[in-house]
């Protein structure tokens, strides 16, 4: 495998492209409920709190806990088969979601979908670390996580272009069928690569127990402040991503846009801004690390610091102004920049035997703390403000969570300062062993 060579091969890049396509499907499925908010919320007669539970707590509780478990499975078993099983499972449940008639009948499949989707990222990130050398891992992670903005944008394109033809329920049925088809493709064509070790101690692959994996993870968290602060910065950044579930409702109810028109606008802005952000974050983070040695979190520190004023101003500026659309673009661009640097960092600061587990743990932290708090508390706050007669409940809530998310800036700064020291200590521990 080219993971042991100086550079990745064309076949490795093809492998990356296919995993990215699967991640796009992952995020289309995950985002579809929020993108259809202006249809599903009135159709199912949901409150903002119920809508927040469906898009946040119900899905992410099972997704996050499942992610940690699936990360451990990815460190022990065939990873491509795990992806196929997860994709087929969540796709069938997506189709079933289209038949929902109320809160409870939507709640059950959304919870179970989280279990299926939790298999995707820990296994994919573990596979990429075996196909790409360390100096290209930031690019590979960033490219893979292009699935986030592209998936979000694609879900909005589904709303804008397919909803008039199929209705929101038909769109859920269609996407479920596509997912099952792709799962069959994985079973037939996608093969498991040989696992790579940072330090070659044996020609044989070593199997470790779940207990050993968890013990190693705890030690890594205790001994690496850079790892802890990178995870903390990611959690803080995700508070606003959770609350942003209500953005499509905000655009229509408080900014005066037509629901189909704004889905189309945000879809195009999102795909351009997100793709550029992913490429900039993946390639730029690698180059920044090579040039400064301060770690990719420091790269994110500068990005968030520069864009902070516009992120705040975007929430209160006139929606017809240039700055509104600039803020919308920057939001997607910054989101794209995030994933490559942080996911490559958390993998580089732990032993190779627990890469899948640490990615799963990171997903738990990002979603179960960051996103769940943002979306669940956001829905409750919006309902409370509206009950008091507020005509800016969405705006005030989104602005508040934007400010809270800026606490990621100092965390990324200190993680960047500690990165090289903690990575050196990890390598020295291998030498001692």
N, C-alpha and C positions, 0 to 999 in steps of 0.2 A: 504494500500500500504506500501511496505517496506521502502519507503522514510522516514517514520516516525520512523523506527526502527534503531537499532544501526548499522546493516550491511545490505547490499543488498542481496537479495535472488538469488537462481539459476535462477528463472524466470526473475528477473531484468537483470541478466547477459545475458540471452537469448535475451531479448529485446534489450540490448546494441549491441549484435552481429548482429542482424538483421538491426538495424539502421546503423551500420558500413558497412554492405554489401551495403545498399542503398547509403551511402556516397562514397563507392568505385565506384559504377555506376556513381555517380555525377561527380567524378573527371576523370574517363575514358572518359566520354562524353566531359568534359571541355578541357582535354588535347589532345584529339585525333587529332585535327587540327594541333597542334604544333608537335606531334609525327610523323604525316604524312607530315611534312613540305617539306622533300626532294622529295615527290611525288606531293603534291597538288600545291606547289609554281610554279614548271615548267608547270604542267598540265593546271593550270588556268592562267598562264603567269602573275604572281603577282610580284610586286616589294617588297622589304623588308618593305617599309612603308605600303603598302596595306596589307601585311601579318601581320604586327604588329597591324593594325587597326582591322582586322578580329579576331585575337587571343586576343586582348586587349580591345581597346576602344569600339568597336561595342558590344561585349559580356558584358564587365564589367560595362559599363555605366548603362545598363538596369538591370544587376544582382545586382549591388550595391544599386541603388536607390530602386529597388524592395525589396532588403533585409531589408531595414529599414522599409518599409511598411509592409512586411510580418512578421517582428519581432513584430510589433504592433498587427497584426492579431493573432499571436501566443499567445499573452497575453490576448486575448478576446474570441477566437473561438476554435473549435475542431481541435487539432493539427495533429492528424493522418490523418484526411481527407484532410487537407492542403497539407501534404506530398504526398498523393496519387494523388491529382490533379496536383501538380507540376511535379511529376515524369512522369505521362502520357503525359502532355503537352510538356515537354522538349524532351521526347523520340520520339514522333511523328515528332518534328522538326529536331531531329538528323537524322532520316531517310530521311527527305526532303533535308537535307544538302548534302546527297550523290548524289543528282541529279544536284547539282550546276555546271554551265558551265563557270562561270566567277566571277569577284569580286562582282558584285551587287547581283547575284543570290545566292551567299554564304553569303553575308552581311545580308540580310533580315532574314533568319532563325537563324543566329548566334545572332542577336539582341534579337529576341523573345525567344530563348533558355534561355537567361539570366533571363527573367522574371520567367520562370518555375523553374529553379534551385535555384532562390532566396528563394523559399519556404522551402528548405531542412534544412539548418543549424540553423536558428533561432528557428524553431519549434523543431528540434531534441535536441538542447542544453537545451531548456526549459523543454522538456520531461525528459531528463536525470537528471536535477536538482530536479525533483520530484520523481525519482526512486532511487537515490543514496544519502546517507548522505554526509555532507560537507567534511568529512575526506577522502572520496573515490571519490570525484568529480573530482579531478585532474586525477586520473587513468581513470575514465569513459570518461572524455573529451579527454584524450590522446589516449585511445583505439578507440574512435569514429573517431578521426582525423588520425588514422592509414589509413583511407580511402584515405588520400592525397598521401602518398608515394606508397601505394598499387595500387591506381587508376592510378597514373602516370606510375608505372611499368607495370600494366596490359595493359595500352594503347600502351606501347612499345612492349609488347608481341603480341598484336593484329597486330602491324606492322610487327614484325619479323616472326610470324607463320601463321597468317590468310591472310595477304595481298597476299602472293603467290597463295593462293587458291581462294580468293574472289575478289581481287583488293581492292583499298581503298574505292571505292564507296560501294561495297558489305559489307564491314565491318561496314559502317555507317548504312546500312539497317538492318543488324543483331542486332546491339546494340539497335537500336530504338525498334525493336520487343521485345527484352528481357525486356526493361524498361516498356513497356506497360503491359507485363505479371506480373511483380513485382507490378505494381500499383494495379492490380486486387487482388493480394494477400493481400496487405495492407487493402483494403476496406473490405475484408472478415474476416481477422484474427487479425488486429492490433487495439487494443482498447485504448481509451483515459484514462490516469490515473488521479486521483484526484490531484489537484494542492496543493503544499506544501507551507506553510508560514514559514519564519525563526522565526518569533515571532507570536505565536498563539494569535490572538486577538478575534477570533470568530470561531464558528463551521461552519459558513456559508462562502462560497466563495464570495469574493467581486468583483463586476464588476466595472471597472474604465473606464472613457472616454479616447479617444485618446488625448484630450487636457491635461488631468491629467497625462497621461503617458509621454508625451513630456515635460511637466513642471517638472516632477520628474527627467527625464533624464538630463535636463539642469542643475538642481540643483546638481545632482550627479557629473557631470563633473566640475562644479564650486568649489565644496567643497572637491574634492578628487584629490590632485596632483598625488597620486600613480596611480589612474585610468587614468588620462591624459597621464602620462609618459609611462604607459604600452601600451596604444594605440599608442603613438608616436613611441615607440620602435618597435612595430609591423609593423607600416607603413614603417619605415626606413629599416627594414629587408626585406620587400616585394619589394623594388626597384630592387634588384638583381633577385628576383623570376620572376618579369616581364620581365627583359632583358633575363633571361634564356630560354624564349620561342625560342630564336634563337640558342640554344645549339646544337640541332640536325643538323642544317645547319652548325654551326661552326665545329662540329666534322668531317663532310664530306668535306667541302670546304677549311678549313684551317688546319685541323689535319690529313687529309688523310685517314679517315676510310671509309669502304664500308657502304652504308646507311642501309642495312638490318643487317649487322654484328654489327654496333654500337648500333642499336636499341635493339638488343638482349642483348648485354653486359650491357648497361645502365639499361635495364629492370631488370636483375638479381641483379646487384649491388644495384639498387634503392629499390627493394623489401626487400633485406636483411638489408641494411643500414636504410631504412625508418622504418621498423617494429621495429628493435632494438632501434632506436631513439624514436619512439612513446612510447614504453614500458619504456625506461629509463627516458624520459621526464615526463610521467604521474606518475610513481611510485616514481622516484627520486625527482620530484618536491614536491610531498606530504610529503615525508620523510624529505626533506630539510626544508620545512615550519614547520613541527612538531618539528624539532630539533633546529632550529635557530630563528624561529618567524619573520624572515626578509622578508618573502614573496617569492613566486615562481619567480617573475622577477629577483631577485638576483641570483637564480639558473641559469637562462638563461644568465645573465651577465657573469658568470664564464665559461659556455659552449662556448659562442661566443668569449670571450677573449682568451681562450686556442686554439681554432681552427682558429682564424683570420690569423696567418701567413700562414697556409696551404691553406686556401681559396684564398689568394692572389697568392701564388706560383703556385697553380694549373693552373692558367690562362696562365702562361708563360713557364712552364716546358715542356720538351720533352714528347710527348704523348705515347712513348714506355716505359717510366720509371715507377718505382714503385710509385713515388710521384704523378703522374698523376692519377692513379687509386685510390690511397689513398685519394686524394682530391675529386674525384668523389664520393667515399663512404662517406666521411665526410660531403659533401654537403647534401646528402640524410639523413644522421643521424641527422644533425643539424636541418634540416627541420622537421623531425619527433619529435624532442625534443620541438619544438616551441609551438605547438598548445595546448596541455594539460595545461601547466602552464599559458599561457596567457588567454585562454578562461575561465578557472576556476577562474582566478583572477578578470577579469572584471565582472563576475557574483557575486562574493563574495563582491564586493565593491559598489553594488547598491541594492536598495530595491527589494524584490522578485516580486513585481508587474510589474517591467519593465525589467526582465531578458531577455525575448525574444527581446524587443526593443533594449537593449544595445548590445546584440549580433548582431542584424541587423545593428546598428550604427557602431560597430567595423568592420563588413564586408564591409560596405561602405568605411570606412577610409582605410582599408587594400587594397582594390581593386581599388577604384576610385582614390586614391592618389598614393599608393605604386605601385601596379602592372601596372596600366594604364600608369603612367609616365615611368616606366621601359620599358614596351614593345613598347609603341608608340614612345617615344623619342629614344629608342634603334633602332627601324627600320629606323627612319629618319636619325640618326647619321651614321648607317651602309651604307645607300645609299649615303649619303654625302661623307663619306670617300672613298667609292668605286669609286665615280665619280671623285675624286681627284687622283685616281690611287693607292690607298692603297691596299696592299696585306694582311693586318692584321686588316681589319675593324671590323670583328667579335671579334677578340681577344681584341683589344683596347677598344671596347665598353663594353664588358663583364667585363674587368678588372676595368674600370672606375666605373661601377655600383656596383661592389664588394666593392670598397673602400667607396663609398657613404653609402652603407648599414651598414658599421661598426659604423656609428653614433648611431646605436641602443644600442651599448655597454654602454655608460654612461647613457642613458635613462633608461635602465633596472636596472642599479645600483641604481639610485636615487629612482626609483619606489619601489625597494625592501626595501630600508631604510624607506620609508614612509608607507609601506603596513599596518603594525600592528596599527599604529596611526590612519590611515584613516578608517580601519575596526572597530576599537573601537568607533570612532566617529559615525559611521553608527548605531551601536547597541545602543549607548546612545541616538541617535535621536528617535529610536523606544520607548525607556523607557520614554522619555519626552512626546512622543505622547500619 
